[in-house]
């Protein structure tokens, strides 16, 4: 398996320097662009297409802070996709319950100004949890870091719901 950090010549750390990532990505894209291998053998062409796909996957993964954090934890031996997705933080779970009730209330009132404020609040909350995640990673507290990933996923789903409601307002 290719290490995306190594692929882009980046230190294995979070947060990812996105300017440096983009610079290395563009260099690799130019180097491995299929047009550069028009006269190559079929096997070489297949290898280049696969390399290009790996470069694109790596870029998409490391460019997204949440996906980069999940990938980073996978390098530490955690299978983030299949680990038990259980949050052991009762306060956070209660907070999620309250937030979902607020969203339901906002939706029932059709108050889109409140919805926009709520959206900004949840994005700020997700950023806070992400910054906490970075602190736990720096301390190599992997299980707590993994728990933060799950919290971020909960918040991301809530953000998706909010954004769907925001789109609905334009369908009226």
Secondary structure by P-SEA (a helix, b strand, c coil): ccccccccccccccccaaaaaaaaaaaaaaaacccccccccaaaaaaaaaaaaaaaaaaaaaacaaaaaaaaaaaacccccccccccccaaaaaaaaaaaaaaaaaaaaccaaaaaaaaaaaaaaaaaaaaaaaaaaaacaaaaaaaaaaaaaaaaaaaaaaaaaaaaaaac
